[in-house]
Amino acid sequence: MPTLRPYDGIHVLDLGDGENRFSPTWLDAFEEALDVVVAEPAPLVTIGGGKFYSNGLDLDWLSDHMDQLGSYTARIEALLARILTLPVPTTAAVNGHAFGGGAMLAIAHDWRVMREDRGYFCFPEVDIQIPFTPGMAALIQAKLTPQAATNSMTTGRRFPGPGAVAAGLVDGITPASDLVEAAISRVAPYTGKHPDTLAAIKSTMYTDAVAKLTDGAL
């Protein structure tokens, strides 16, 4: 489960050491951690443990709860919008595989740093035959160049760290031992930015994506 801890004046949110799929209980813990970040503003770094950053949607849970598909999707999209406009600087420290919704979670951060030697960044929707929702597509397109969006969204290609940098999906790569420090270095210089102002700027920057992500929010 996601666990929040302080680290030299930065919030570090450990997503867990499994696949970190978006089960309802996982989402509960993640949302509670964000509540703390908002109440005690400081830059945020998210990172997984082991082989995964996040594999996104919990398809096993969803297959047993298809009657909740609409509310489940709306909850995830609302979470992505919240990360996108969070009133603090954010970096995703992509320690391993980031697939589908997990890659979208990383994309919603201000910056992304990826482990250089292991893990793939991938939007597999075209291969698993699950089209992007308008909100998810708008999120990715808001953060990537048109060519990077085409190369990642329409191909299902798995990008290792160096390829993810070359494609514009992440901002940098680093050895695993330096990943947390590299992620913190992206946000630490901006400690103390006024939260309400920062949230307003992000909301204006990503107006279209936020509108589409929250269109079905309950």
Secondary structure, 3 states (H helix, E strand, C coil): CCEEEEECCEEEEECCCCCCEECHHHHHHHHHHHHHHHHCCCCEEEECCCCEEECEECHHHHHCCHHHHHHHHHHHHHHHHHHHCCCCCEEEEECCEEECHHHHHHHCCCEEEEECCCCCEECCHHHHCCCCCHHHHHHHHHHCCHHHHHHHHCCCCCECHHHHHHHCCCCEEECHHHHHHHHHHHHHHHCCCCHHHHHHHHHHHCHHHHHHHCCCCC
